[in-house]
Amino acid sequence: MARKPQKVWMARPARAVPPDEAEKRAIVAACDALIRDTLKPRFLPEIRPTGWNYAIDIRGAWAGGRYRFMQRYRSGMAHNRGEEFDAPFARIDRTGADRFDVFWMRHTGTWCQLYSGLTLDDALGVLVSDSVLHPT
């Protein structure tokens, strides 16, 4: 009879110290400016209603030391016409003072880390330049 694998206890990596309110506001302002000035004009210049789900907005949200970039969709299907939902496509995690990791949301619903240890400016630049991180 095969033996069960034994469980091993490991220490969790230490979480980064949360940013103070001023740094958080600066991060959120930079991300909101990226959405307003670059992502919306480039990827959602106009809203085109269809019979399926269609994008109506690109927005972001700060939660727990992370900023998620999301597309807002509206359903055009007969059985749920007008219902809306968010679909995240990218995320930046603050890992330390002006250090961020960049994640991409896979079609399976899991986050995959693509870049680590970037400054805020570099992380936002990667969101613009890397097509994997673009909204669909």
N, C-alpha and C positions, 0 to 999 in steps of 0.2 A: 504494500500500500504506500502511495506517495505521501511524503510529508508536506505539510502546509508551509509556505514561506513564512519566516519569522518577521514580525514588524520591527522596524528600527525607528527609534525616536531621534529626531534631529531638531536643532535649534532653528527657529525662523530667522531669516535675515532681518536686520534692524530696519525699521521704516524710517524714511527721511523725516526730519523735523518739519512740521507743517509751516507754510509761509505765514508771515504776519499779514494783516489786512492790507497794508499798502502794497506789498509784493503781489498778493492775490489779485487786487484790483488792477495792477499793471499787467499781469498775465492775461486776465480776462479781457482787458481793453485791447491788448495786442491781438488776441485771437478774434475778438469781435471785429476789429479793423480788417484783419485778413479776410474774414467772411464777407464783410460789406464791400471791400474794395477789390477783391480778387476772385473769390470763389463764386459769389452770386453772379457777377457780370459774365464770368467765363462759363459756368456750368448751368446757370438757370437764368438766362437773359429774359425769358418770358415763360408764363405758365400755359401749358398746352393740355387742356382737358382731353381725356381719352375714355374709352369704355372700360379700362383697367385701372390699376393704380398709377397715379402720375405725381411727379414731384411738384410741390407748391412752395417750398422754402428750404433754405439751408440755414442752420442755426447751431449754436453751441451751448454747452452747460458745464459748469464747474461742480465737481462733487468729489470729496475725499482726496484732494491733492491731484486730481485728474481733470483734464478738460476734454470733453467728447465733442466731436464734430458730427452733426446729424443732418440727414435729409428728412424733411417732413413730407409725407405722402397723403394724398386723398384718394379714396376709392371712387371709381366711376361705375362700378358694377351695380346691377339692379338690386341685388339683395342687401347691399350695405352702402348704397350711394351716400357720399358725403362724410363717411367716417374717416378719421385721420389717425395716423400713427407715425412714430419716429423710427428711423433706421440709421443707427450710427455707422460711420464708414472709417473714421480715424480717431485716434486718441493720443494725447500727450500726457505723460505722467511726470510729475516733478519728483526728482530723486535726490535733489540737494540744491544748494544755492546756485541758481542759474544753470542747472543741469536737468535735462529732460530725456526721457525715452519716448520713442514714437512707435505706436502700435497701429495695426491694420485689422479691421473686422473681416474675418473670412465669411464665406457664404454659409458656413456651418454654424455661425454664431459664436465662434471662439476668437479671442484676440491673439494676434501673433506679433511679437516684437520684431521690428525691422531695423531700428536704429537705437543706439544707447549713448548716453553721455554727451548729448548735444546742448548747445546754448539755446535759449529761446528763439533768437533770430535764425539760427541754423535749423531748428526743428520746424519753424514756420516756413522756411525756405524749402525744406524737403517736402512739406505738404503741397507746395506749388509745383515742384519739379518732378517728383516721383509719381508716375501715372497710376501705380498700384493704390496710392492713397487718395486718388480723386473720387468724388462722388459719381455714382452711376447715372 
